[in-house]
């Protein structure tokens, strides 16, 4: 299956999604597009469902060669990303615990301690993956292994979507520029649809890793069978 075997599948799909959304932005009126990708609408709902499916796959799919601890750490990160998509990161004092003003502001210390405890598991999961997987992931990307490129694209896309998310608000804060609807539509459509692709991209990386291991196992079995048949032929000739 080309999607699971080609090294740059994730990159091309990401570019295709971004281009398709740009074309949609060119053709669709700004206000309906803003409503389509707005909070609580269909794109966000689909994103939450995709996160749920991907987390379930990381928990139950048989993937030989992938440590359970790595699967668990990735599932924890995906669960937190799902919670962020559902705006649960604003559950304390209606303020995002991922922003600096949450910690530098005048919130009571109990709220900050609660936020620290909430963020502890994902911090531990990220540190664990950095320590255990960073070098092997880097080497696999250099070796053009598709699952590693998909994983790297996943990390890069998190950074890109956060930059897109902050871009207009930062410009507005520093310049006082109030963006027209067409700018907001371009920004939010790219951000939300690329965020919709994020859980699917994680699932793609998992399936590519599973497919690669299955292919390697098939080759190994065939090699063993070939050697056995060759040894059987040699022994029969000797007799």
N, C-alpha and C positions, 0 to 999 in steps of 0.2 A: 504494500500500500504506500504510494508516494508520500502521503502526508506524514507517515510514521518513519519513513526511511530517508527522505531528503534532509540534508543538514540545515538548510536555510528556510524551512517551511514557516517557522514562527516569524521570522523577519518579514517575509513576503506577505504573509497574512496580515500582520500588523500594518504594514504600509498600505495594503489594499483596503483595510477597514478605514484608515485615516482618509484615504483618497475618496472612498465611497461616501463618507460623512461630509467631506468638503463638497462633493457634487450635490448631496442632499441639501446642504446649506445654500448652495447656489440656486437650487430649484424651488425650495420651500420658503414660504413667508417666515419672517423672523419670529413673530409672536407664537404661532402654532408650534414651531420647532422648540422654542424655549419651554413651552408648556409640556411638550412631549418628553423632554429630558429633565423636567423639574422634579423636585423632591416628592417622593411618594407615587410617582407615575410609573408607566410600564417599564421603562428602561431600568430604573432603580430596582423595581420588583424582580425583573428578570435577573439582574445582577445578584440579588440575594439568593434566588433559587439556584443559580449556577454555583455560588459559593457553597451552598448546602450539598449539592450533588458532588462537587469536587472534594469536599471534606470527607464525605461518605466513601468515595472511591479511594482516597488515601488510607482510609481505615480498613476497608474490606477487600480491596483488589489484591490478588496474589501477585507479588512482584519480587521474584527471587533476586538476590543480590542487593536489595535495598534494606538497610538496617531498620529495625522497628523504631529505634530511637530517632532516626532521621525522619521517618514517616510521621511520628508523633509530633516532632518539633515543627514540621511544615504544616501539619493539621492545626496546631495551636496558632501559628501565624495567620493562616487562612481564616480561622475562627475570629481572630481579633480584627482582621480586615473586613470580615462580614459585619461585625459589630460596629465598626466605624462607618461602614456604608449605611447602616441603619441608624446612625447618629447617636449610638449609645455612648460614644466618647464624651458626649455633653450631658451625661446623666447626673453629674455632680455640679450643682450650682448653675446649671444651664450654660456651662462654659466648657469649651474643648480642653481636656486635660493634656492635649498634645501641643498646645500653644504656650509660649513663654509667659504670657500675661497671667495664665492660670497659676503659675508658680511664683511669679514676682508680685502678684496682687495681694490684696488684703483679705483673702479667704481664710477662714479658721484653719488651724493646723490639722484638725481632725479630717477635713476634706482633703488636704494634701496627703496625709498618711493613707487615707482610703484609696486615693488615686495611685499612690506608689504601690500599694498591695495589688491593685487591679493590673497595673502595668508590669509587675514583676514576672509573671509567666512568659509574656511575649519577649521581654528583655532577655530572660534566660534562654528561650528558644533561639533567638537571633544570635546570641553569643555562642551557643553550642554549635549552630550551623557554620558560623564564621570560623571557629576553631577547627572543626572536624572536616568541613567540606570545601573551604575556600581554595586550597591548593589543588585538590583533585578537580574541582570545577574549572579553575583557570586552565589547567593542563588539558582537560577534555574540550574546552572551547577552542584552544589552540589546535587540538587534533580534529576539529570540525565535527565533533559528535553532536548529533541533532538534539538530544535531550539536554545537553549542557548549554547549547546555544539558546534553546527555548527557556531554560532556567535563567540564563543571563539576560535574555530579552524581558523576562518577567520582572527582574530587579530594575532594569533600565526603565521599563514602562511605569513602574511605581514612581520613580523620580520624575519622569516626564509629566505624568498626570498631576502630580503635586505642583510642579512648576506652572502648568496650565491653570490649575485651580487658583493659584495665588497671583497670577500675572496681572489680571485686570484690577484686583483690589490693591495691589502694591502700587500700580501706576496711578490709581485714583487717590491713594493716600499721599503720594509724593508730589503729584502735579495738580490735584483737584479736578482732574478730567473725569467727566461723567460719561461713561460709554453708551453709545446708542444701542438700540436693540440688535442691530446686525452684528455688532462686536460681541455682545453677550451671547447671542445665538451661536456664533462661531466657536467661542470659548467653551461654553457649556456642552455643546454637542460633541466636540472632540473629546472633552474630558470624560463625559458620562459613557459614551460608546467605547472608548478605550478602557475605561474601568470595567465595563461589561465584559470585555475580552480578557481581562486579567485572570479570573478564575478558570476560564476555558484554556488559557495559556498554561496555567499550572497543571491542569489535567492533561493537556497535550504533552508536556514534558514527562509526566508520569507514564503515559501510554507509550511514548517513544522509548523510554528506558526499559519498559516491560517488553516491547517488541524487539529491541536490540538484544536483550538477554535471551529471548526465545529463539532468535535467529542463531545466536552463538551456541546455544544448547543443541539446536538441531544440527549444526555443523560438527559439534563435538561428537554427538552420537553417530553421525555418518562416518566420521573419521575412525572412530573405534570399530564400527562394523566393517569398514574397509580393511583395516589392519587385521581383524580377526579372519576375514575371508582370505586375505593374502597369506596369513600364517597357516590357514587350513590347506590352501593350495600347495604351499611349500612342503608341509608335512606329508601330504598325499603323494607328491612327487618322490619324496625320499623313500616312501614305502614301495 
